[in-house]
Amino acid sequence: MKTLATTLVLTSLIFGAPIMAATGHDHGHSHDQTSVNQATAEKNADKVIASLVKKDKIDNSWSSIKASSIEKKELEGRLEWIVIFNNIKVTNIDKQKLYVFLTIGGEYIAVNYTGK
């Protein structure tokens, strides 16, 4: 009898979980984002740069660089913010320009040196 009860509880946990994950749920972010303004996009991109410097992913000289360009672009069918930073202190010319990609709602997507 104890085995039957344990089996029933485990079965309900395993097969009941997908039912709870149906539509109409909240998992911490919205798929339908409202656009943040340009100042907020720049502030969020600055936070991304600061985080990368702190994690030693990019040189410390990036921490004093301000955005040189902030624009909305449509990429892969959705609007995104692209915030560009130029750092002439970097000796490698290919790595003097850093692109920070944010959702239209201001959330971090990616960062790279190519802008692609």
Contact map, one row per residue, 1 for C-alpha under 8 A:
11111000000000000000000000000000000000000000000000000000000000000000000000000000000000000000000000000000000000000000
11111100000000000000000000000000000000000000000000000000000000000000000000000000000000000000000000000000000000000000
11111110000000000000000000000000000000000000000000000000000000000000000000000000000000000000000000000000000000000000
11111111000000000000000000000000000000000000000000000000000000000000000000000000000000000000000000000000000000000000
11111111100000000000000000000000000000000000000000000000000000000000000000000000000000000000000000000000000000000000
01111111110000000000000000000000000000000000000000000000000000000000000000000000000000000000000000000000000000000000
00111111111000000000000000000000000000000000000000000000000000000000000000000000000000000000000000000000000000000000
00011111111100000000000000000000000000000000000000000000000000000000000000000000000000000000000000000000000000000000
00001111111110000000000000000000000000000000000000000000000000000000000000000000000000000000000000000000000000000000
00000111111111000000000000000000000000000000000000000000000000000000000000000000000000000000000000000000000000000000
00000011111111110000000000000000000000000000000000000000000000000000000000000000000000000000000000000000000000000000
00000001111111110000000000000000000000000000000000000000000000000000000000000000000000000000000000000000000000000000
00000000111111111000000000000000000000000000000000000000000000000000000000000000000000000000000000000000000000000000
00000000011111111100000000000000000000000000000000000000000000000000000000000000000000000000000000000000000000000000
00000000001111111110000000000000000000000000000000000000000000000000000000000000000000000000000000000000000000000000
00000000001111111111000000000000000000000000000000000000000000000000000000000000000000000000000000000000000000000000
00000000000011111111100000000000000000000000000000000000000000000000000000000000000000000000000000000000000000000000
00000000000001111111110000000000000000000000000000000000000000000000000000000000000000000000000000000000000000000000
00000000000000111111110000000000000000000000000000000000000000000000000000000000000000000000000000000000000000000000
00000000000000011111110000000000000000000000000000000000000000000000000000000000000000000000000000000000000000000000
00000000000000001111111010000000000000000000000000000000000000000000000000000000000000000000000000000000000000000000
00000000000000000111111110000000000000000000000000000000000000000000000000000000000000000000000000000000000000000000
00000000000000000000111110000000000000000000000000000000000000000000000000000000000000000000000000000000000000000000
00000000000000000000011111000000000000000000000000000000000000000000000000000000000000000000000000000000000000000000
00000000000000000000111111100000000000000000000000000000000000000000000000000000000000000000000000000000000000000000
00000000000000000000000111111100000000000000000000000000000000000000000000000000000000000000000000000000000000000000
00000000000000000000000011111000000000000000000000000000000000000000000000000000000000000000000000000000000000000000
00000000000000000000000001111100000000000000000000000000000000000000000000000000000000000000000000000000000000000000
00000000000000000000000001111110000000000000000000000000000000000000000000000000000000000000000000000000000000000000
00000000000000000000000001011111100000000000000000000000000000000000000000000000000000000000000000000000000000000000
00000000000000000000000000001111100000000000000000000000000000000000000000000000000000000000000000000000000000000000
00000000000000000000000000000111110000000000000000000000000000000000000000000000000000000000000000000000000000000000
00000000000000000000000000000111111000000000000000000000000000000000000000000000000000000000000000000001100000000000
00000000000000000000000000000001111100000000000000000000000000000000000000000000000000000000000000000001100000000000
00000000000000000000000000000000111110000000000000000000000000000000000000000000000000000000000000000001110000000000
00000000000000000000000000000000011111011000000000000000000000000000000000000000000000000000000000000001110000000000
00000000000000000000000000000000001111111000000000000000000000000000000000000000000000000000000000000000000000000000
00000000000000000000000000000000000111111100000000000000000000000000011000000000000000000000000000000000000000000000
00000000000000000000000000000000000011111110000000000000000000000000000000000000000000000000000000000000000000000000
00000000000000000000000000000000000111111111000000000000000000000000000000000000000000000000000000000000010000000000
00000000000000000000000000000000000111111111100000000000000000000000010000000000101000000000000000000100010000000000
00000000000000000000000000000000000001111111110000000000000000000010010000000000001000000000000000000000000000000000
00000000000000000000000000000000000000111111111000000000000000000000000000000000000000000000000000000000000000000000
00000000000000000000000000000000000000011111111100000000000000000000000000000000000000000000000000000000011100000000
00000000000000000000000000000000000000001111111110000000000000000000000000000000001000000000000000010100000100000000
00000000000000000000000000000000000000000111111111000000000000000110000000000000000000000000000000000000000000000000
00000000000000000000000000000000000000000011111111100000000000000000000000000000000000000000000000000000000000000000
00000000000000000000000000000000000000000001111111110000000000000000000000000000000000000000000000010000000100000000
00000000000000000000000000000000000000000000111111111000000001100000000000000000000000000000000000000000000000000000
00000000000000000000000000000000000000000000011111111100000000100000000000000000000000000000000000000000000000000000
00000000000000000000000000000000000000000000001111111110000000000000000000000000000000000000000000000000000000000000
00000000000000000000000000000000000000000000000111111111110000000000000000000000000000000000000000000000000000000000
00000000000000000000000000000000000000000000000011111111111101100000000000000000000000000000000000000000000000000000
00000000000000000000000000000000000000000000000001111111100000000000000000000000000000000000000000000000000000000000
00000000000000000000000000000000000000000000000000111111110000000000000000000000000000000000000000000000000000000000
00000000000000000000000000000000000000000000000000011111111100000000000000000000000000000000000000000000000000000000
00000000000000000000000000000000000000000000000000011111111000000000000000000000000000000000000000000000000000000000
00000000000000000000000000000000000000000000000000011011111101000000000000000000000000000000000000000000000000000000
00000000000000000000000000000000000000000000000000001001111111000000000000000000000000000000000000000000000000000000
00000000000000000000000000000000000000000000000000001001011111100000000000000000000000000000000000000000000000000000
00000000000000000000000000000000000000000000000000000000001111111000000000000000000000101100000000000000000000000000
00000000000000000000000000000000000000000000000010001000011111111000000000000000000000100000000000000000000000000000
00000000000000000000000000000000000000000000000011001000000111111000000000000000000000000000000000000000000000000000
00000000000000000000000000000000000000000000000000000000000011111100000000000000000000000000000000000000000000000000
00000000000000000000000000000000000000000000000000000000000011111110000000000000000011100000000000000000000000000000
00000000000000000000000000000000000000000000010000000000000000011111000000000000000010000000000000000000000000000000
00000000000000000000000000000000000000000100010000000000000000001111110000000000001111000000000000000000000000000000
00000000000000000000000000000000000000000000000000000000000000000111110000000000001111000000000000000000000000000000
00000000000000000000000000000000000000000000000000000000000000000011111000000000011110000000000000000000000000000000
00000000000000000000000000000000000001001100000000000000000000000011111100000000111100000000000000000000000000000000
00000000000000000000000000000000000001000000000000000000000000000000111110000000111000000000000000000000000000000000
00000000000000000000000000000000000000000000000000000000000000000000011111000011110000000000000000000001000000000000
00000000000000000000000000000000000000000000000000000000000000000000001111100011110000000000000000000000000000000000
00000000000000000000000000000000000000000000000000000000000000000000000111111111000000000000000000000000000000000000
00000000000000000000000000000000000000000000000000000000000000000000000011111111000000000000000000000000000000000000
00000000000000000000000000000000000000000000000000000000000000000000000001111100000000000000000000000000000000000000
00000000000000000000000000000000000000000000000000000000000000000000000001111110000000000000000000000000000000000000
00000000000000000000000000000000000000000000000000000000000000000000000001111111000000000000000000000000000000000000
00000000000000000000000000000000000000000000000000000000000000000000000111101111100000000000000000000011000000000000
00000000000000000000000000000000000000000000000000000000000000000000000111100111110000000000000000001111000000000000
00000000000000000000000000000000000000001000000000000000000000000000011110000011111000000000000000001111010000000000
00000000000000000000000000000000000000000000000000000000000000000000111110000001111100000000000000111100000000000000
00000000000000000000000000000000000000001100100000000000000000000011111000000000111110000000000000111000000000000000
00000000000000000000000000000000000000000000000000000000000000000011110000000000011111000000000011110000000000000000
00000000000000000000000000000000000000000000000000000000000000001111100000000000001111100000000011100000000000000000
00000000000000000000000000000000000000000000000000000000000000001011000000000000000111110000000111000000000000000000
00000000000000000000000000000000000000000000000000000000000011001000000000000000000011111100000110000000000000000000
00000000000000000000000000000000000000000000000000000000000000000000000000000000000001111110000100000000000000000000
00000000000000000000000000000000000000000000000000000000000010000000000000000000000000111110000100000000000000000000
00000000000000000000000000000000000000000000000000000000000010000000000000000000000000111111101100000000000000000000
00000000000000000000000000000000000000000000000000000000000000000000000000000000000000011111101100000000000000000000
00000000000000000000000000000000000000000000000000000000000000000000000000000000000000000111111100000000000000000000
00000000000000000000000000000000000000000000000000000000000000000000000000000000000000000111111100000000000000000000
00000000000000000000000000000000000000000000000000000000000000000000000000000000000000000001111110000000000000001000
00000000000000000000000000000000000000000000000000000000000000000000000000000000000000000111111111000000000000001000
00000000000000000000000000000000000000000000000000000000000000000000000000000000000001111111111111000000000000001000
00000000000000000000000000000000000000000000000000000000000000000000000000000000000111100000011111100000000000001100
00000000000000000000000000000000000000000000000000000000000000000000000000000000000111000000001111110000000000111110
00000000000000000000000000000000000000000000000000000000000000000000000000000000011110000000000011111000000000111110
00000000000000000000000000000000000000000000100100000000000000000000000000000000011100000000000001111100000111110000
00000000000000000000000000000000000000000000000000000000000000000000000000000001111000000000000000111110000111100000
00000000000000000000000000000000000000001000100000000000000000000000000000000001110000000000000000011111111111000000
00000000000000000000000000000000000000000000000000000000000000000000000000000011100000000000000000001111111110000000
00000000000000000000000000000000111100000000000000000000000000000000000100000011100000000000000000000111111000000000
00000000000000000000000000000000111100000000000000000000000000000000000000000000000000000000000000000111111000000000
00000000000000000000000000000000001100011001000000000000000000000000000000000000100000000000000000000111111100000000
00000000000000000000000000000000000000000001000000000000000000000000000000000000000000000000000000000111111110000000
00000000000000000000000000000000000000000001100100000000000000000000000000000000000000000000000000011110011111000000
00000000000000000000000000000000000000000000000000000000000000000000000000000000000000000000000000011110001111100000
00000000000000000000000000000000000000000000000000000000000000000000000000000000000000000000000000011100000111110000
00000000000000000000000000000000000000000000000000000000000000000000000000000000000000000000000001111000000011111000
00000000000000000000000000000000000000000000000000000000000000000000000000000000000000000000000001110000000001111111
00000000000000000000000000000000000000000000000000000000000000000000000000000000000000000000011111100000000000111110
00000000000000000000000000000000000000000000000000000000000000000000000000000000000000000000000011100000000000011111
00000000000000000000000000000000000000000000000000000000000000000000000000000000000000000000000001100000000000011111
00000000000000000000000000000000000000000000000000000000000000000000000000000000000000000000000000000000000000010111
